[in-house]
Amino acid sequence: MPTVFVLNGPNLNLLGRREPDIYGRDSLEDIAARCREAGRRLGLDIAFRQTNSEGELVGWIQEAIEAAAALVVNAGAYTHTSVAVLDALRAFPGPIVEVHLSNPHRREAFRARSYVSLAADGVICGFGATGYLLALEAVAERLRDRREETEPEA
């Protein structure tokens, strides 16, 4: 079963309590449980993590180079500020899907700029916690496509 790292950045540990009108009422633990269930259905092993540290997030992305087939990344505020996260993502060889609970393009102007997008295969935003599930569907499809491309014909 391919492993997918679902990586979450700063303040996402406060979901359900922090600005629920923007980010929803689901806790990060609720989202993790939904992702793990989706992973079982899609044949993916989900490693779900959250950190408030930029360096730890970079370290997990680097770890994924050897340990994961794909990444789903909600880098939180580091989306808009971290070249270090971008550089680590560019070293990752598998599919990358960027996720945001809210639609950053409908918010403050600085949120429209995403360093993560420069490395991501796709971006899902504005659908709340469902965005994570959509990202896992997309990753599963990309991984299936890659397997089919590399399998020899009978």
Protein Blocks (a to p, Z undefined) as FASTA:
>chain_A
ZZddddddehklmgojlokllnojadfklmmmmmmmmmmmnopacdddddfbfklmmmmm
mmmmmmpcbdcddekjmlmmmmklmmmmmmpmbdcddddfbafklmcfklmpcfklmmpm
bdcehjljmlmmmmmmmmmmmmmmmmmmmpccZZ
